[in-house]
Amino acid sequence: MVGNFEVTCVWDLKATLGEGPIWSAKDHAVWFVDIKSSKIHRYDVNIGSKQSWTAPSPCGFIAPRKRGGFVVGCKSGLYLFEPKSGEFTLLTHIEPHLPGNRLNDGFVDAKGRLWFGSMDDDENHPTGALYRYDARGLKKMDDDYVITNGPAVSPDGKILYHNDTLKKVIYAFDLDDDGEITGKRV
């Protein structure tokens, strides 16, 4: 059944490449990034307040941390971000040997592992990869992507999905309890 509803613009931001909205129940806010302008944005739905921060470089995603703050995936690496101070602390560089790449799209699974991809910023070459970052550190899980997007895990936690937008393909991997992937398929 389709209902009637009205959509209202609450922030006419005119983002250049706005992506990756996440909901924070803790602060009743929607967070998202504007990749090309290196910005992180927050909209508080209760009071309508709007905040923006400038990231160290173009940022492809923002992910909440259990201990507060966020992990932000930027072209220059993974950062801890503390909104109260506006401080960004580098966790690790990702692909310093590939200056034409940037990070794009990421999420945290139910076991607290961060999954994200890198991509060719010019969207031409398969220099991107799929990564996992957790308490054990950073691990490249797969490669040969042009535009990585949409990492996600099945409801039962046994299949990881990841796609290459340029190739127009969604990959599925078997995902074990330790966060290892096998059985790549289309």
Stockholm file with secondary structure:
# STOCKHOLM 1.0

chainA/1-186         MVGNFEVTCVWDLKATLGEGPIWSAKDHAVWFVDIKSSKIHRYDVNIGSKQSWTAPSPCGFIAPRKRGGFVVGCKSGLYLFEPKSGEFTLLTHIEPHLPGNRLNDGFVDAKGRLWFGSMDDDENHPTGALYRYDARGLKKMDDDYVITNGPAVSPDGKILYHNDTLKKVIYAFDLDDDGEITGKRV
#=GR chainA/1-186 SS CCCCCCCCCSCCCCCSSEEEEEEETTTTEEEEEETTTTEEEEEETTTCCEEEEECSSCEEEEEECTTSSEEEEETTEEEEEETTTTEEEEEECSCTTCTTEEEEEEEECTTSCEEEEEEETTSCSSCEEEEEEETTEEEEEEEEESSEEEEEECTTSCEEEEEETTTTEEEEEEECTTSCEEEEEC
#=GC SS_cons         CCCCCCCCCSCCCCCSSEEEEEEETTTTEEEEEETTTTEEEEEETTTCCEEEEECSSCEEEEEECTTSSEEEEETTEEEEEETTTTEEEEEECSCTTCTTEEEEEEEECTTSCEEEEEEETTSCSSCEEEEEEETTEEEEEEEEESSEEEEEECTTSCEEEEEETTTTEEEEEEECTTSCEEEEEC
//
